[in-house]
Amino acid sequence: MNSNRVIVAMSGGVDSSVAAALLHQQGYEVIGITMKTWGFMEVGGAPKHESGCCSLDAIFDAKNVATSFGIPHYTVDFTKSFEKEVIDNFVDEYLNGRTPNPCVVCNRKIKWEELLKKADQLDAKYVATGHYASVIYNEETNRYQLKTSLDNKKDQTYALWGLTQESLSRTIFPLGNYTKEKVRELAEQFNLKTAKKPDSQEICFVADDNYERFLRERVPDLIENVKQGDFVYHGKVVGKHKGIPFYTIGQRRGLGVAVGKPVYVKNIETDSGIVELGDKEELLDQLVTAKDINYVSVPILQPNDIVFAKIRYSDKADIATIIESNEKAIQLKFHEPKNAITPGQSLVVYDSNGFVLAGGIISKN
């Protein structure tokens, strides 16, 4: 396997463009790959001018950058794998009253598993992306460690906890020691077409950020059979909801109930179909249980370990104590209450130096 050859996942954005340029500058034999994972015709919600990681514009931008450096570039169709692993999971989670994070699934199942298969075919040892993170090999523990980026505001380790030791051993993150501002500067210096391209904010295949519209169009037969149920506030029925797939823990807007003050979705009962509402302070909790665990920088966590943890992408990593842990599940207790701990989202555990220790999917305690 050629250790100087690296496949770079090029989305057509500034980050992956600079990642490819840096690796080319460092002397790697770079092959650019743009992954076609979905189309607006299939997922709906397309704006008047298609944009995003799978649009024609994005593919052309990636090819333009590759051509400017003499890098070979290919567009690879991963739509079947993406539909099975990411979109179907996204729908199933909402139908079961959970709030998924499709980027986590995509990173593990598509951007790495599928991309590494392509790397094997092309005799490339490494894959690289424009994620803000770092991989460090620890000789003492014989493990590849995942570490937070130099740029705390752009750090993406929360969405990368699912990467296995095999995946990390073949991964390069060229942007791990750069800030976003520096990456923009480098893009200008490299004279990249994507230098001033804005960042994408929404989930890629829900371009209009309307999950209800997506679910209704994606699985109309299932959604038609979704039963309305009761909104319950402090033991009293206060209204009817549209169906549990259309709500998430912590939601305040769009509930359509009036109790004289703001109320929030506190709990979703899939068996009874009840959506329980509560006051803001009732959303606070300290205990979190996560399953489907992947240990990253350590082989296992121990009870009473002091760690830092996040419960959503935009969350701050706060101090917590491990209560229980094994290969399949982790339970920890935050030292201060956290707001709206949401089943389906990820719990990501760090040490004090920013190394990702483990991650998993939050379940009900």
Contacts in CASP RR format, 6 or more apart in sequence:
PFRMAT RR
TARGET T0000
AUTHOR 0000-0000-0000
METHOD contacts of the structure
MODEL  1
MNSNRVIVAMSGGVDSSVAAALLHQQGYEVIGITMKTWGFMEVGGAPKHE
SGCCSLDAIFDAKNVATSFGIPHYTVDFTKSFEKEVIDNFVDEYLNGRTP
NPCVVCNRKIKWEELLKKADQLDAKYVATGHYASVIYNEETNRYQLKTSL
DNKKDQTYALWGLTQESLSRTIFPLGNYTKEKVRELAEQFNLKTAKKPDS
QEICFVADDNYERFLRERVPDLIENVKQGDFVYHGKVVGKHKGIPFYTIG
QRRGLGVAVGKPVYVKNIETDSGIVELGDKEELLDQLVTAKDINYVSVPI
LQPNDIVFAKIRYSDKADIATIIESNEKAIQLKFHEPKNAITPGQSLVVY
DSNGFVLAGGIISKN
1 120 0 8 1.000
1 123 0 8 1.000
1 124 0 8 1.000
1 125 0 8 1.000
2 29 0 8 1.000
2 123 0 8 1.000
2 124 0 8 1.000
2 125 0 8 1.000
3 125 0 8 1.000
3 126 0 8 1.000
4 27 0 8 1.000
4 28 0 8 1.000
4 29 0 8 1.000
4 125 0 8 1.000
5 28 0 8 1.000
5 29 0 8 1.000
5 31 0 8 1.000
5 122 0 8 1.000
5 123 0 8 1.000
5 124 0 8 1.000
5 125 0 8 1.000
5 126 0 8 1.000
6 23 0 8 1.000
6 28 0 8 1.000
6 29 0 8 1.000
6 30 0 8 1.000
6 31 0 8 1.000
6 124 0 8 1.000
6 125 0 8 1.000
6 126 0 8 1.000
6 127 0 8 1.000
6 128 0 8 1.000
6 172 0 8 1.000
7 31 0 8 1.000
7 32 0 8 1.000
7 33 0 8 1.000
7 115 0 8 1.000
7 118 0 8 1.000
7 119 0 8 1.000
7 122 0 8 1.000
7 124 0 8 1.000
7 126 0 8 1.000
7 127 0 8 1.000
7 128 0 8 1.000
8 16 0 8 1.000
8 19 0 8 1.000
8 20 0 8 1.000
8 23 0 8 1.000
8 30 0 8 1.000
8 31 0 8 1.000
8 32 0 8 1.000
8 33 0 8 1.000
8 127 0 8 1.000
8 128 0 8 1.000
8 129 0 8 1.000
9 16 0 8 1.000
9 32 0 8 1.000
9 33 0 8 1.000
9 34 0 8 1.000
9 35 0 8 1.000
9 111 0 8 1.000
9 115 0 8 1.000
9 127 0 8 1.000
9 128 0 8 1.000
9 129 0 8 1.000
9 130 0 8 1.000
10 16 0 8 1.000
10 17 0 8 1.000
10 20 0 8 1.000
10 32 0 8 1.000
10 33 0 8 1.000
10 34 0 8 1.000
10 62 0 8 1.000
10 65 0 8 1.000
10 66 0 8 1.000
10 73 0 8 1.000
11 34 0 8 1.000
11 35 0 8 1.000
11 52 0 8 1.000
11 53 0 8 1.000
11 58 0 8 1.000
11 62 0 8 1.000
12 34 0 8 1.000
12 53 0 8 1.000
12 58 0 8 1.000
12 59 0 8 1.000
12 61 0 8 1.000
12 62 0 8 1.000
12 65 0 8 1.000
12 194 0 8 1.000
12 197 0 8 1.000
13 53 0 8 1.000
13 58 0 8 1.000
13 61 0 8 1.000
13 62 0 8 1.000
13 194 0 8 1.000
13 197 0 8 1.000
14 183 0 8 1.000
14 184 0 8 1.000
14 187 0 8 1.000
14 192 0 8 1.000
14 194 0 8 1.000
14 195 0 8 1.000
14 196 0 8 1.000
14 197 0 8 1.000
14 199 0 8 1.000
15 130 0 8 1.000
15 131 0 8 1.000
15 132 0 8 1.000
15 175 0 8 1.000
15 183 0 8 1.000
16 62 0 8 1.000
16 129 0 8 1.000
16 130 0 8 1.000
17 61 0 8 1.000
17 62 0 8 1.000
17 65 0 8 1.000
17 187 0 8 1.000
17 190 0 8 1.000
17 192 0 8 1.000
17 193 0 8 1.000
17 194 0 8 1.000
18 130 0 8 1.000
18 174 0 8 1.000
18 175 0 8 1.000
18 183 0 8 1.000
18 186 0 8 1.000
18 187 0 8 1.000
18 190 0 8 1.000
18 192 0 8 1.000
19 128 0 8 1.000
19 129 0 8 1.000
19 130 0 8 1.000
19 173 0 8 1.000
19 174 0 8 1.000
19 175 0 8 1.000
20 30 0 8 1.000
20 32 0 8 1.000
20 65 0 8 1.000
20 66 0 8 1.000
20 69 0 8 1.000
20 71 0 8 1.000
20 128 0 8 1.000
21 65 0 8 1.000
21 69 0 8 1.000
21 186 0 8 1.000
21 187 0 8 1.000
21 190 0 8 1.000
21 192 0 8 1.000
22 174 0 8 1.000
22 175 0 8 1.000
22 186 0 8 1.000
23 30 0 8 1.000
23 128 0 8 1.000
23 172 0 8 1.000
23 174 0 8 1.000
24 30 0 8 1.000
24 69 0 8 1.000
24 71 0 8 1.000
28 126 0 8 1.000
30 69 0 8 1.000
30 71 0 8 1.000
31 71 0 8 1.000
31 72 0 8 1.000
31 73 0 8 1.000
31 74 0 8 1.000
31 122 0 8 1.000
31 124 0 8 1.000
32 62 0 8 1.000
32 66 0 8 1.000
32 71 0 8 1.000
32 72 0 8 1.000
32 73 0 8 1.000
32 74 0 8 1.000
33 73 0 8 1.000
33 74 0 8 1.000
33 75 0 8 1.000
33 76 0 8 1.000
33 115 0 8 1.000
33 118 0 8 1.000
34 58 0 8 1.000
34 59 0 8 1.000
34 62 0 8 1.000
34 63 0 8 1.000
34 73 0 8 1.000
34 74 0 8 1.000
34 75 0 8 1.000
34 76 0 8 1.000
35 53 0 8 1.000
35 54 0 8 1.000
35 75 0 8 1.000
35 76 0 8 1.000
35 78 0 8 1.000
35 110 0 8 1.000
35 111 0 8 1.000
35 114 0 8 1.000
35 115 0 8 1.000
36 54 0 8 1.000
36 59 0 8 1.000
36 75 0 8 1.000
36 76 0 8 1.000
36 77 0 8 1.000
36 78 0 8 1.000
36 79 0 8 1.000
37 53 0 8 1.000
37 54 0 8 1.000
37 78 0 8 1.000
37 79 0 8 1.000
37 81 0 8 1.000
37 82 0 8 1.000
37 86 0 8 1.000
37 106 0 8 1.000
37 110 0 8 1.000
37 204 0 8 1.000
37 205 0 8 1.000
38 54 0 8 1.000
38 79 0 8 1.000
38 82 0 8 1.000
38 83 0 8 1.000
38 87 0 8 1.000
38 204 0 8 1.000
38 205 0 8 1.000
39 54 0 8 1.000
39 79 0 8 1.000
39 205 0 8 1.000
40 46 0 8 1.000
40 50 0 8 1.000
40 55 0 8 1.000
40 207 0 8 1.000
42 79 0 8 1.000
43 87 0 8 1.000
43 205 0 8 1.000
43 206 0 8 1.000
43 207 0 8 1.000
43 214 0 8 1.000
43 218 0 8 1.000
44 207 0 8 1.000
44 208 0 8 1.000
44 213 0 8 1.000
44 214 0 8 1.000
44 217 0 8 1.000
45 206 0 8 1.000
45 207 0 8 1.000
45 208 0 8 1.000
45 210 0 8 1.000
45 213 0 8 1.000
45 214 0 8 1.000
46 207 0 8 1.000
46 208 0 8 1.000
47 207 0 8 1.000
47 208 0 8 1.000
50 56 0 8 1.000
50 57 0 8 1.000
51 57 0 8 1.000
51 58 0 8 1.000
51 200 0 8 1.000
51 207 0 8 1.000
52 58 0 8 1.000
52 200 0 8 1.000
52 204 0 8 1.000
52 207 0 8 1.000
53 200 0 8 1.000
53 204 0 8 1.000
54 204 0 8 1.000
54 205 0 8 1.000
59 75 0 8 1.000
61 193 0 8 1.000
61 194 0 8 1.000
61 197 0 8 1.000
62 73 0 8 1.000
63 73 0 8 1.000
63 75 0 8 1.000
64 193 0 8 1.000
65 71 0 8 1.000
65 192 0 8 1.000
65 193 0 8 1.000
65 194 0 8 1.000
66 72 0 8 1.000
66 73 0 8 1.000
67 73 0 8 1.000
68 191 0 8 1.000
68 192 0 8 1.000
68 193 0 8 1.000
76 118 0 8 1.000
78 110 0 8 1.000
78 114 0 8 1.000
81 109 0 8 1.000
81 110 0 8 1.000
81 114 0 8 1.000
82 106 0 8 1.000
82 110 0 8 1.000
85 105 0 8 1.000
85 106 0 8 1.000
85 109 0 8 1.000
85 110 0 8 1.000
86 102 0 8 1.000
86 105 0 8 1.000
86 106 0 8 1.000
86 109 0 8 1.000
86 110 0 8 1.000
86 205 0 8 1.000
87 102 0 8 1.000
87 205 0 8 1.000
87 218 0 8 1.000
89 100 0 8 1.000
89 102 0 8 1.000
89 105 0 8 1.000
90 100 0 8 1.000
90 102 0 8 1.000
90 105 0 8 1.000
91 215 0 8 1.000
91 218 0 8 1.000
91 219 0 8 1.000
91 222 0 8 1.000
93 99 0 8 1.000
93 100 0 8 1.000
93 344 0 8 1.000
94 100 0 8 1.000
94 211 0 8 1.000
94 215 0 8 1.000
94 245 0 8 1.000
94 246 0 8 1.000
95 215 0 8 1.000
95 219 0 8 1.000
95 222 0 8 1.000
95 226 0 8 1.000
95 244 0 8 1.000
95 245 0 8 1.000
96 270 0 8 1.000
97 244 0 8 1.000
97 245 0 8 1.000
97 247 0 8 1.000
97 268 0 8 1.000
97 270 0 8 1.000
97 343 0 8 1.000
98 342 0 8 1.000
98 343 0 8 1.000
98 344 0 8 1.000
99 248 0 8 1.000
99 249 0 8 1.000
99 342 0 8 1.000
99 343 0 8 1.000
99 344 0 8 1.000
99 345 0 8 1.000
100 344 0 8 1.000
100 345 0 8 1.000
101 159 0 8 1.000
101 313 0 8 1.000
101 344 0 8 1.000
101 345 0 8 1.000
101 346 0 8 1.000
102 203 0 8 1.000
102 205 0 8 1.000
103 159 0 8 1.000
103 203 0 8 1.000
103 313 0 8 1.000
104 159 0 8 1.000
104 161 0 8 1.000
104 162 0 8 1.000
104 346 0 8 1.000
107 159 0 8 1.000
107 160 0 8 1.000
107 162 0 8 1.000
107 163 0 8 1.000
108 162 0 8 1.000
108 163 0 8 1.000
108 164 0 8 1.000
108 167 0 8 1.000
111 129 0 8 1.000
112 127 0 8 1.000
112 163 0 8 1.000
112 167 0 8 1.000
112 171 0 8 1.000
113 167 0 8 1.000
115 127 0 8 1.000
116 127 0 8 1.000
116 167 0 8 1.000
116 170 0 8 1.000
119 125 0 8 1.000
119 126 0 8 1.000
119 127 0 8 1.000
119 170 0 8 1.000
125 170 0 8 1.000
126 170 0 8 1.000
126 171 0 8 1.000
126 172 0 8 1.000
127 170 0 8 1.000
127 171 0 8 1.000
127 172 0 8 1.000
128 171 0 8 1.000
128 172 0 8 1.000
128 173 0 8 1.000
128 174 0 8 1.000
129 171 0 8 1.000
129 173 0 8 1.000
130 173 0 8 1.000
130 174 0 8 1.000
130 175 0 8 1.000
131 156 0 8 1.000
131 159 0 8 1.000
131 160 0 8 1.000
131 173 0 8 1.000
131 175 0 8 1.000
131 176 0 8 1.000
132 149 0 8 1.000
132 150 0 8 1.000
132 151 0 8 1.000
132 154 0 8 1.000
132 155 0 8 1.000
132 156 0 8 1.000
132 173 0 8 1.000
132 175 0 8 1.000
132 176 0 8 1.000
132 178 0 8 1.000
132 180 0 8 1.000
133 146 0 8 1.000
133 147 0 8 1.000
133 148 0 8 1.000
133 149 0 8 1.000
133 155 0 8 1.000
133 156 0 8 1.000
133 157 0 8 1.000
133 160 0 8 1.000
133 173 0 8 1.000
133 176 0 8 1.000
134 146 0 8 1.000
134 147 0 8 1.000
134 148 0 8 1.000
134 149 0 8 1.000
134 173 0 8 1.000
134 176 0 8 1.000
134 177 0 8 1.000
135 144 0 8 1.000
135 145 0 8 1.000
135 146 0 8 1.000
135 147 0 8 1.000
135 168 0 8 1.000
135 171 0 8 1.000
135 172 0 8 1.000
135 173 0 8 1.000
136 144 0 8 1.000
136 145 0 8 1.000
136 147 0 8 1.000
137 143 0 8 1.000
137 144 0 8 1.000
137 145 0 8 1.000
137 169 0 8 1.000
138 144 0 8 1.000
138 145 0 8 1.000
138 297 0 8 1.000
141 298 0 8 1.000
141 299 0 8 1.000
143 165 0 8 1.000
143 297 0 8 1.000
143 298 0 8 1.000
143 299 0 8 1.000
144 165 0 8 1.000
144 168 0 8 1.000
144 169 0 8 1.000
144 171 0 8 1.000
145 168 0 8 1.000
145 296 0 8 1.000
145 297 0 8 1.000
145 355 0 8 1.000
145 356 0 8 1.000
146 157 0 8 1.000
146 160 0 8 1.000
146 161 0 8 1.000
146 163 0 8 1.000
146 168 0 8 1.000
146 296 0 8 1.000
146 297 0 8 1.000
146 355 0 8 1.000
146 356 0 8 1.000
147 157 0 8 1.000
147 297 0 8 1.000
147 353 0 8 1.000
147 354 0 8 1.000
147 355 0 8 1.000
147 356 0 8 1.000
148 155 0 8 1.000
148 157 0 8 1.000
148 350 0 8 1.000
148 354 0 8 1.000
148 355 0 8 1.000
148 356 0 8 1.000
149 155 0 8 1.000
149 156 0 8 1.000
149 157 0 8 1.000
149 175 0 8 1.000
149 176 0 8 1.000
149 177 0 8 1.000
150 176 0 8 1.000
150 177 0 8 1.000
150 178 0 8 1.000
150 179 0 8 1.000
151 176 0 8 1.000
151 178 0 8 1.000
151 179 0 8 1.000
151 180 0 8 1.000
153 180 0 8 1.000
154 179 0 8 1.000
154 180 0 8 1.000
157 348 0 8 1.000
157 350 0 8 1.000
157 354 0 8 1.000
157 356 0 8 1.000
158 310 0 8 1.000
158 312 0 8 1.000
158 313 0 8 1.000
158 315 0 8 1.000
158 346 0 8 1.000
158 348 0 8 1.000
159 313 0 8 1.000
159 346 0 8 1.000
160 356 0 8 1.000
161 294 0 8 1.000
161 296 0 8 1.000
161 346 0 8 1.000
161 348 0 8 1.000
161 356 0 8 1.000
161 358 0 8 1.000
161 359 0 8 1.000
161 360 0 8 1.000
162 294 0 8 1.000
162 296 0 8 1.000
162 359 0 8 1.000
162 360 0 8 1.000
163 171 0 8 1.000
163 294 0 8 1.000
163 296 0 8 1.000
164 294 0 8 1.000
168 296 0 8 1.000
175 183 0 8 1.000
178 186 0 8 1.000
184 195 0 8 1.000
184 196 0 8 1.000
187 194 0 8 1.000
187 195 0 8 1.000
187 196 0 8 1.000
188 195 0 8 1.000
202 208 0 8 1.000
202 209 0 8 1.000
203 209 0 8 1.000
205 214 0 8 1.000
206 214 0 8 1.000
211 246 0 8 1.000
212 246 0 8 1.000
215 223 0 8 1.000
215 245 0 8 1.000
215 246 0 8 1.000
216 223 0 8 1.000
223 245 0 8 1.000
226 242 0 8 1.000
226 243 0 8 1.000
226 244 0 8 1.000
226 245 0 8 1.000
227 243 0 8 1.000
227 273 0 8 1.000
228 240 0 8 1.000
228 241 0 8 1.000
228 242 0 8 1.000
228 243 0 8 1.000
229 240 0 8 1.000
229 241 0 8 1.000
229 243 0 8 1.000
229 273 0 8 1.000
229 274 0 8 1.000
229 275 0 8 1.000
230 237 0 8 1.000
230 239 0 8 1.000
230 240 0 8 1.000
230 241 0 8 1.000
230 273 0 8 1.000
230 274 0 8 1.000
230 275 0 8 1.000
231 237 0 8 1.000
231 238 0 8 1.000
231 239 0 8 1.000
231 240 0 8 1.000
231 241 0 8 1.000
231 255 0 8 1.000
231 257 0 8 1.000
231 275 0 8 1.000
231 277 0 8 1.000
232 238 0 8 1.000
232 274 0 8 1.000
232 275 0 8 1.000
232 276 0 8 1.000
232 277 0 8 1.000
233 257 0 8 1.000
233 259 0 8 1.000
233 263 0 8 1.000
233 276 0 8 1.000
233 277 0 8 1.000
233 278 0 8 1.000
234 278 0 8 1.000
238 257 0 8 1.000
238 259 0 8 1.000
238 277 0 8 1.000
239 257 0 8 1.000
241 247 0 8 1.000
241 255 0 8 1.000
241 275 0 8 1.000
243 273 0 8 1.000
243 275 0 8 1.000
244 268 0 8 1.000
244 270 0 8 1.000
244 273 0 8 1.000
244 275 0 8 1.000
247 255 0 8 1.000
247 265 0 8 1.000
247 268 0 8 1.000
247 275 0 8 1.000
248 265 0 8 1.000
248 342 0 8 1.000
249 265 0 8 1.000
249 266 0 8 1.000
249 267 0 8 1.000
249 268 0 8 1.000
249 283 0 8 1.000
249 340 0 8 1.000
249 341 0 8 1.000
249 342 0 8 1.000
249 343 0 8 1.000
250 264 0 8 1.000
250 265 0 8 1.000
250 266 0 8 1.000
250 283 0 8 1.000
250 339 0 8 1.000
250 340 0 8 1.000
250 342 0 8 1.000
251 264 0 8 1.000
251 265 0 8 1.000
252 262 0 8 1.000
252 263 0 8 1.000
252 264 0 8 1.000
252 265 0 8 1.000
255 263 0 8 1.000
255 265 0 8 1.000
255 277 0 8 1.000
257 263 0 8 1.000
257 277 0 8 1.000
259 277 0 8 1.000
261 279 0 8 1.000
262 280 0 8 1.000
263 277 0 8 1.000
263 278 0 8 1.000
263 279 0 8 1.000
264 277 0 8 1.000
264 278 0 8 1.000
264 279 0 8 1.000
264 280 0 8 1.000
264 282 0 8 1.000
264 283 0 8 1.000
264 340 0 8 1.000
265 275 0 8 1.000
265 276 0 8 1.000
265 277 0 8 1.000
265 278 0 8 1.000
266 276 0 8 1.000
266 277 0 8 1.000
266 278 0 8 1.000
266 282 0 8 1.000
266 283 0 8 1.000
267 275 0 8 1.000
267 276 0 8 1.000
268 274 0 8 1.000
268 275 0 8 1.000
268 276 0 8 1.000
268 343 0 8 1.000
269 275 0 8 1.000
269 276 0 8 1.000
283 339 0 8 1.000
283 340 0 8 1.000
284 337 0 8 1.000
284 338 0 8 1.000
284 339 0 8 1.000
285 337 0 8 1.000
285 338 0 8 1.000
285 341 0 8 1.000
285 365 0 8 1.000
286 333 0 8 1.000
286 334 0 8 1.000
286 335 0 8 1.000
286 336 0 8 1.000
286 337 0 8 1.000
286 338 0 8 1.000
287 323 0 8 1.000
287 331 0 8 1.000
287 332 0 8 1.000
287 333 0 8 1.000
287 334 0 8 1.000
287 365 0 8 1.000
288 309 0 8 1.000
288 311 0 8 1.000
288 320 0 8 1.000
288 331 0 8 1.000
288 332 0 8 1.000
288 333 0 8 1.000
288 334 0 8 1.000
288 338 0 8 1.000
288 341 0 8 1.000
288 347 0 8 1.000
288 362 0 8 1.000
288 365 0 8 1.000
289 329 0 8 1.000
289 330 0 8 1.000
289 331 0 8 1.000
289 362 0 8 1.000
289 363 0 8 1.000
289 364 0 8 1.000
289 365 0 8 1.000
290 329 0 8 1.000
290 330 0 8 1.000
290 331 0 8 1.000
290 346 0 8 1.000
290 347 0 8 1.000
290 359 0 8 1.000
290 360 0 8 1.000
290 361 0 8 1.000
290 362 0 8 1.000
290 363 0 8 1.000
291 328 0 8 1.000
291 329 0 8 1.000
291 360 0 8 1.000
291 361 0 8 1.000
291 363 0 8 1.000
292 328 0 8 1.000
292 360 0 8 1.000
292 361 0 8 1.000
293 325 0 8 1.000
293 327 0 8 1.000
293 328 0 8 1.000
293 329 0 8 1.000
293 330 0 8 1.000
293 358 0 8 1.000
293 359 0 8 1.000
293 360 0 8 1.000
294 358 0 8 1.000
294 359 0 8 1.000
294 360 0 8 1.000
295 301 0 8 1.000
295 327 0 8 1.000
295 357 0 8 1.000
295 358 0 8 1.000
295 359 0 8 1.000
296 355 0 8 1.000
296 356 0 8 1.000
296 357 0 8 1.000
296 358 0 8 1.000
296 359 0 8 1.000
297 351 0 8 1.000
297 355 0 8 1.000
297 356 0 8 1.000
297 357 0 8 1.000
298 357 0 8 1.000
298 358 0 8 1.000
300 325 0 8 1.000
300 326 0 8 1.000
300 327 0 8 1.000
301 307 0 8 1.000
301 322 0 8 1.000
301 325 0 8 1.000
301 330 0 8 1.000
301 349 0 8 1.000
301 357 0 8 1.000
301 358 0 8 1.000
302 322 0 8 1.000
302 325 0 8 1.000
303 322 0 8 1.000
303 323 0 8 1.000
303 324 0 8 1.000
303 325 0 8 1.000
304 321 0 8 1.000
304 322 0 8 1.000
305 321 0 8 1.000
305 322 0 8 1.000
305 325 0 8 1.000
306 319 0 8 1.000
306 320 0 8 1.000
306 321 0 8 1.000
307 319 0 8 1.000
307 320 0 8 1.000
307 321 0 8 1.000
307 322 0 8 1.000
307 332 0 8 1.000
307 349 0 8 1.000
307 350 0 8 1.000
307 351 0 8 1.000
307 357 0 8 1.000
308 317 0 8 1.000
308 318 0 8 1.000
308 319 0 8 1.000
308 320 0 8 1.000
308 349 0 8 1.000
308 350 0 8 1.000
308 351 0 8 1.000
308 352 0 8 1.000
308 354 0 8 1.000
309 317 0 8 1.000
309 318 0 8 1.000
309 320 0 8 1.000
309 332 0 8 1.000
309 334 0 8 1.000
309 347 0 8 1.000
309 348 0 8 1.000
309 349 0 8 1.000
309 350 0 8 1.000
310 316 0 8 1.000
310 317 0 8 1.000
310 318 0 8 1.000
310 346 0 8 1.000
310 347 0 8 1.000
310 348 0 8 1.000
310 350 0 8 1.000
311 338 0 8 1.000
311 341 0 8 1.000
311 342 0 8 1.000
311 345 0 8 1.000
311 346 0 8 1.000
311 347 0 8 1.000
311 362 0 8 1.000
312 342 0 8 1.000
312 345 0 8 1.000
312 346 0 8 1.000
315 338 0 8 1.000
317 348 0 8 1.000
317 350 0 8 1.000
317 354 0 8 1.000
318 334 0 8 1.000
318 335 0 8 1.000
318 336 0 8 1.000
318 338 0 8 1.000
319 334 0 8 1.000
319 335 0 8 1.000
319 336 0 8 1.000
320 332 0 8 1.000
320 333 0 8 1.000
320 334 0 8 1.000
320 335 0 8 1.000
320 349 0 8 1.000
321 332 0 8 1.000
321 333 0 8 1.000
321 335 0 8 1.000
322 330 0 8 1.000
322 331 0 8 1.000
322 332 0 8 1.000
323 331 0 8 1.000
323 332 0 8 1.000
323 333 0 8 1.000
324 330 0 8 1.000
324 331 0 8 1.000
325 331 0 8 1.000
330 347 0 8 1.000
330 349 0 8 1.000
330 358 0 8 1.000
330 359 0 8 1.000
330 360 0 8 1.000
331 365 0 8 1.000
332 347 0 8 1.000
332 349 0 8 1.000
341 362 0 8 1.000
342 362 0 8 1.000
343 362 0 8 1.000
343 363 0 8 1.000
343 364 0 8 1.000
344 361 0 8 1.000
344 362 0 8 1.000
344 363 0 8 1.000
345 361 0 8 1.000
345 362 0 8 1.000
346 359 0 8 1.000
346 360 0 8 1.000
346 361 0 8 1.000
346 362 0 8 1.000
347 359 0 8 1.000
347 360 0 8 1.000
347 361 0 8 1.000
347 362 0 8 1.000
348 356 0 8 1.000
348 358 0 8 1.000
348 359 0 8 1.000
348 360 0 8 1.000
349 356 0 8 1.000
349 357 0 8 1.000
349 358 0 8 1.000
349 359 0 8 1.000
350 356 0 8 1.000
350 357 0 8 1.000
351 357 0 8 1.000
END
